[in-house]
Amino acid sequence: MKNQYLQKQQGMATLIVSIVVLIITTLMVLMAAKVGIFDFRMAANEARYKEAFATAEAGLDFAVQKFDDQFRHNFDGTAASWTTIINNSQVPNGRKADGTAAGAGEASFGVSITDTGALIGGVSVYRFQSTGLSADGTGTATVQREITMKKILGGSSPEVSVMAAGSVGTGGDFNIVANPNGAGNGIPVSIWTGGPSPNGDVTFTGNSAATCQLGDFNGTCSNPSGEKLSSKGNVGPDILANDPNFPHDIFQYMFGVARGDWETIYSMANSNYQVADNCTGLSATSGQKFRLWWITGDCNISGITIGSETAPVILVIDDHTLVDHSNGTFYGIPYIFDNPSNPGIPSADFGGTPVIYGALVSDAGGGAMQGSYSVVYDSTLLGNIASPNNSANYGIGYIPGSWRDF
């Protein structure tokens, strides 16, 4: 009788334990299912947010490109043109990546543009805010950044025909037409170099090498009926050689950006698809939409015309050689750039009768400046390349630290 009682007690205990285990297991399964559903919802929310975020980013890029296009077509320096640009660049809600209206079940964005009130170089800074919406309409994300239009020549256009951080005239018959007012009204300057001597010496070794005024130039400064400013054996006051006031950073002098930050100027050319490894695609119309071209290889301009007086070109030769062995014609500013990030040594290889209208700038002297060539200072051309009222003289400038998402 006692054994039967104990067996019943043991059976009851086993049943209770089994029930407790079953309840705990059930609770664990329910908890796991709840966590799984929660994780699934989180993953779905994250996916919708990522879709909305990517759409907002696409909207920001779309609006900035639209703004740039409007600027190229409408900017004339007036307040009215800015109003047109901003109004035409706003993107209403419900648009997709190609700018058309999004259909049902498609992700979309809208972009607003506001004037921050800040000015950089006399140009307003604008805030672009893009809000993306996921395809199902439940996920949203907003991103923004500030941009302005920055002048390519944020520093100064050259005030002399030839500006070199080194010597000039180690060989060849060059002809330099001076800026008639380079050192003040009626005081001509043709060549400006940095020193000290002999680093920036200017020598005339060729019998036909000379400098002159525009009225004395007929393809050469050795015009028998003309008057030379400087020539072999007669270096005149139009030559500013080994000048202690020569800028220590020519890149900054021209672009308003330190040499070490050259990529900010490179990005302007790159965003306008004007970075190339040679100059074969350049022509007389290359400066019409945007002045700056950045060349990462040797640039051979032999026998071709690049730019024009009304649409000149700023041509940066990045640690390579500017070549012209025939009668090429260049309108603008070729800049032989010694890039601090690259191991190359920039140079020029001139022969024949190439003519540069505008100014020639070089980070390297010596062999980089020898050869037979003509540089004709053109104040009208340089005025066109520095004009604050021409859209081709500007590139998009992104304000550092202005990007954010929320």
C-alpha positions in Angstrom: 0.0 0.0 0.0 2.9 2.3 0.9 4.7 1.5 -2.4 1.5 2.3 -4.4 1.3 5.7 -2.6 4.9 6.5 -3.4 4.5 5.5 -7.0 1.4 7.8 -7.3 3.4 10.7 -5.7 6.3 10.1 -8.1 4.0 10.0 -11.1 2.3 13.3 -9.9 5.7 15.0 -9.5 6.8 13.8 -13.0 3.5 15.2 -14.4 4.0 18.5 -12.7 7.6 18.8 -13.9 6.6 17.9 -17.4 3.9 20.5 -17.4 6.3 23.2 -16.1 8.9 22.2 -18.7 6.2 22.4 -21.4 5.0 25.8 -20.2 8.6 27.1 -20.1 9.2 25.7 -23.6 6.0 27.2 -24.9 7.0 30.6 -23.4 10.5 30.3 -25.0 9.0 29.5 -28.4 6.5 32.4 -28.0 9.4 34.7 -27.0 11.6 33.6 -29.8 8.7 34.1 -32.3 8.1 37.6 -30.9 11.9 38.4 -31.2 11.9 37.0 -34.7 8.9 39.2 -35.7 10.6 42.2 -34.0 13.9 41.5 -35.9 11.9 41.0 -39.1 10.2 44.4 -38.6 13.5 46.0 -37.8 15.1 44.6 -40.9 12.1 45.7 -43.0 12.3 49.2 -41.5 16.0 49.3 -42.2 15.5 48.2 -45.8 12.9 50.9 -46.3 15.1 53.5 -44.7 18.1 52.5 -46.9 15.9 52.7 -50.0 14.6 56.1 -48.9 18.2 57.2 -48.1 19.6 56.1 -51.5 16.7 57.9 -53.2 17.4 61.0 -51.2 21.0 60.9 -52.2 20.0 60.4 -55.9 17.7 63.4 -55.5 20.5 65.5 -54.2 22.8 64.6 -57.1 20.0 65.3 -59.5 19.2 68.7 -58.1 22.8 69.8 -58.0 23.3 68.8 -61.7 20.0 70.6 -62.6 21.3 73.7 -60.7 24.6 73.5 -62.6 22.8 73.2 -66.0 20.5 76.1 -65.1 23.5 78.2 -64.1 25.3 77.5 -67.4 22.2 78.6 -69.4 20.9 81.5 -67.3 23.6 83.2 -65.3 24.6 86.7 -66.3 25.6 88.2 -63.0 22.2 89.8 -62.1 19.9 89.0 -59.2 17.2 88.2 -61.7 19.2 85.4 -63.2 19.8 83.9 -59.8 16.0 83.9 -59.2 15.5 82.1 -62.4 18.2 79.5 -61.7 16.9 78.7 -58.2 13.2 78.6 -59.3 14.1 76.2 -62.2 16.3 74.0 -60.0 13.7 73.2 -57.3 12.5 69.6 -57.5 8.9 68.9 -56.4 8.1 65.8 -54.3 7.2 62.6 -56.1 10.1 62.5 -58.6 12.3 59.6 -59.4 16.0 59.5 -60.5 15.3 60.6 -64.1 13.3 63.6 -62.9 10.0 62.3 -64.1 7.0 61.7 -61.8 7.2 58.4 -59.8 4.4 55.9 -60.3 2.6 53.8 -57.7 5.1 51.5 -55.9 8.1 53.5 -56.9 10.6 55.3 -54.6 10.6 59.1 -55.0 12.2 62.3 -53.8 11.8 66.1 -53.6 14.5 68.7 -53.2 14.2 72.2 -51.8 16.9 74.9 -52.3 17.3 77.8 -49.9 19.7 80.7 -49.6 21.8 80.4 -46.4 22.6 84.1 -46.4 26.3 83.4 -46.5 28.6 84.6 -49.3 31.8 83.2 -50.7 33.6 85.3 -53.2 30.5 87.4 -53.5 28.3 84.4 -54.5 25.5 83.1 -52.2 25.8 79.7 -50.5 22.7 77.6 -51.1 21.4 74.7 -49.0 20.0 71.7 -50.9 17.7 69.4 -48.9 16.5 66.2 -50.4 13.9 64.0 -48.8 13.5 60.4 -50.1 10.5 58.2 -49.8 10.5 54.4 -50.1 8.4 52.6 -52.7 5.8 51.6 -50.1 5.6 55.2 -48.8 6.5 54.2 -45.2 10.3 54.9 -45.2 11.7 58.4 -45.3 15.2 59.9 -45.2 16.6 63.4 -45.6 20.0 64.5 -46.6 21.4 68.0 -47.3 24.5 69.8 -48.3 25.5 73.4 -49.1 27.1 74.5 -52.4 28.1 77.7 -54.1 29.6 78.6 -57.5 33.3 79.4 -57.2 35.3 81.3 -59.8 38.0 79.1 -61.4 40.5 81.9 -61.0 39.8 82.5 -57.4 43.1 84.4 -57.1 44.4 86.5 -59.9 44.8 86.2 -63.6 48.4 86.7 -64.8 49.4 90.4 -65.2 52.3 89.6 -67.4 52.9 87.6 -70.6 55.2 85.0 -69.1 55.2 84.1 -65.4 57.7 81.4 -64.3 59.0 80.1 -61.0 62.5 79.7 -62.6 64.7 80.8 -65.4 63.6 81.8 -68.9 65.5 81.8 -72.1 68.0 78.9 -71.9 67.6 78.4 -75.6 65.4 79.2 -78.6 64.0 82.3 -80.3 61.0 83.3 -78.2 58.9 86.4 -78.8 57.1 88.0 -75.9 54.5 90.8 -76.3 54.4 92.7 -73.0 51.5 93.8 -70.9 51.7 97.6 -71.6 50.5 98.4 -68.1 52.1 95.5 -66.2 53.8 97.7 -63.6 51.5 100.6 -63.7 50.0 102.8 -66.4 52.3 102.9 -69.4 55.0 100.7 -67.8 55.3 97.5 -69.8 56.2 94.1 -68.3 56.8 91.0 -70.4 58.5 88.3 -68.2 58.2 87.9 -64.4 60.3 85.3 -62.5 61.1 84.3 -59.0 64.6 84.1 -57.6 67.1 84.4 -56.2 69.6 84.5 -59.0 70.5 82.4 -60.9 67.2 80.5 -60.3 65.1 83.1 -62.1 67.6 84.6 -64.6 66.2 85.7 -68.0 68.6 85.3 -70.9 68.3 85.9 -74.6 70.5 83.3 -76.3 68.6 83.2 -79.7 69.4 85.9 -82.2 65.7 86.5 -82.8 64.6 86.2 -79.1 63.0 89.5 -78.0 60.2 91.3 -76.2 58.1 94.1 -77.6 54.9 96.1 -77.5 51.9 94.8 -79.5 52.2 97.5 -82.1 55.7 96.3 -82.9 54.7 92.6 -83.3 54.0 91.1 -86.7 54.5 87.5 -85.8 57.9 88.3 -84.3 59.3 91.0 -82.1 62.3 91.2 -84.5 60.2 93.3 -86.9 62.8 95.5 -88.7 60.5 98.5 -88.5 59.5 97.9 -84.9 61.1 98.6 -81.6 62.3 95.9 -79.1 61.9 96.2 -75.4 64.5 93.5 -74.7 66.7 91.3 -76.9 70.1 89.5 -76.9 72.6 91.7 -75.2 70.0 94.2 -74.2 67.7 93.2 -71.3 65.4 96.1 -70.6 63.2 97.1 -67.6 60.3 95.1 -68.9 61.9 92.0 -67.5 61.2 91.4 -63.7 63.8 88.7 -63.0 64.5 87.1 -59.6 61.8 89.3 -58.1 61.5 88.9 -54.3 57.8 89.8 -54.5 57.2 86.9 -56.9 54.4 84.7 -55.3 55.8 81.7 -53.4 52.8 79.6 -54.6 51.7 80.3 -58.2 48.8 77.8 -57.9 47.4 79.8 -55.0 48.1 83.1 -56.8 45.9 82.0 -59.7 43.3 79.8 -58.2 43.1 81.1 -54.6 43.7 77.6 -53.3 47.0 76.4 -51.8 49.1 74.1 -54.0 48.6 71.3 -51.5 44.8 71.6 -52.0 45.0 71.3 -55.8 42.3 68.6 -55.8 39.6 71.1 -55.1 40.4 72.8 -58.5 40.9 69.4 -60.2 37.4 68.4 -59.0 35.9 71.4 -60.8 37.3 70.1 -64.1 36.4 66.5 -63.3 32.7 67.4 -62.4 32.5 69.0 -65.9 34.1 66.0 -67.6 37.1 68.1 -68.6 39.9 65.9 -67.3 41.8 64.1 -70.0 45.1 62.3 -70.4 46.0 64.2 -73.6 44.9 67.2 -75.6 43.7 65.5 -78.8 40.1 66.3 -78.2 40.5 70.1 -77.6 39.4 72.6 -80.1 38.4 76.3 -80.6 35.2 75.6 -78.7 36.7 73.9 -75.7 36.3 77.0 -73.4 32.7 77.8 -74.3 30.9 75.9 -71.5 33.6 75.7 -68.9 37.1 77.3 -69.1 39.2 74.7 -67.1 40.8 71.6 -68.7 43.0 69.4 -66.6 45.5 67.2 -68.5 47.1 64.3 -66.8 49.5 63.3 -69.6 51.5 65.0 -72.3 49.6 67.7 -74.2 50.4 68.0 -77.9 48.8 71.1 -79.4 50.8 71.1 -82.6 49.0 72.5 -85.5 45.6 73.0 -83.8 43.7 75.9 -82.4 42.5 75.8 -78.8 40.0 78.3 -77.4 39.2 81.7 -78.7 39.4 85.3 -77.5 35.8 85.2 -76.3 36.0 81.6 -75.0 39.5 81.1 -73.7 40.9 78.0 -72.0 42.7 77.5 -68.7 44.9 74.4 -69.5 46.6 72.8 -66.5 49.4 70.4 -67.6 49.8 68.2 -64.5 53.4 67.1 -64.2 53.8 66.4 -67.9 54.9 68.2 -71.1 53.2 70.8 -73.2 54.3 70.1 -76.7 54.0 72.2 -79.9 56.3 71.5 -82.8 54.3 73.5 -85.4 52.1 76.5 -85.8 49.5 75.8 -83.1 47.4 78.6 -81.7 46.3 78.8 -78.1 43.9 81.3 -76.5 44.0 81.4 -72.8 46.4 80.4 -70.0 48.5 77.2 -70.3 49.8 76.4 -66.8 52.7 74.0 -66.5 51.9 72.6 -63.0 54.4 71.0 -60.7 52.0 68.8 -58.7 53.3 68.2 -55.1 51.5 64.8 -55.0 53.2 63.4 -58.2 56.9 62.6 -58.8 56.9 64.0 -62.4 58.7 67.1 -63.5 56.6 69.4 -65.8 58.1 70.9 -68.9 57.4 72.5 -72.3 58.7 71.5 -75.7 58.2 74.3 -78.2 59.4 74.5 -81.8 58.1 76.0 -85.1 55.9 79.0 -84.6 53.3 78.3 -81.9 51.5 81.4 -80.6 49.9 81.8 -77.2 47.4 84.6 -76.8 46.8 85.4 -73.2 49.7 84.4 -70.8 52.0 81.5 -70.2 52.5 80.3 -66.6 55.0 77.7 -65.3 56.0 76.2 -62.0 59.3 75.2 -63.6 61.9 77.3 -65.4 65.0 76.3 -67.3 64.3 73.6 -69.8 60.5 74.0 -69.2 60.7 77.5 -70.8 63.1 77.1 -73.7 62.2 76.8 -77.4 60.7 78.9 -80.2 57.3 80.3 -79.4 55.4 83.6 -79.1 53.3 84.8 -76.2 51.0 87.8 -76.8 49.5 89.4 -73.8 45.8 89.9 -74.5 44.0 92.0 -71.8 40.6 91.5 -73.5 41.0 87.7 -73.4 42.2 87.7 -69.8 39.3 90.0 -68.9 36.9 87.4 -70.4 38.5 84.6 -68.5 38.2 86.5 -65.2 34.7 88.1 -65.8 32.4 87.6 -62.8 29.4 87.7 -65.1 30.2 84.6 -67.3 29.0 81.2 -66.2 32.0 79.5 -68.0 34.3 81.1 -65.4 32.7 79.2 -62.5 32.6 75.7 -61.1 30.5 74.0 -58.3 32.1 74.4 -54.9 30.9 72.1 -52.1 31.1 73.6 -48.6 33.2 71.3 -46.4 31.3 69.8 -43.5 27.9 70.8 -44.8 26.7 67.3 -45.7 24.4 65.8 -43.1 21.5 63.3 -42.9 18.6 63.2 -40.5 
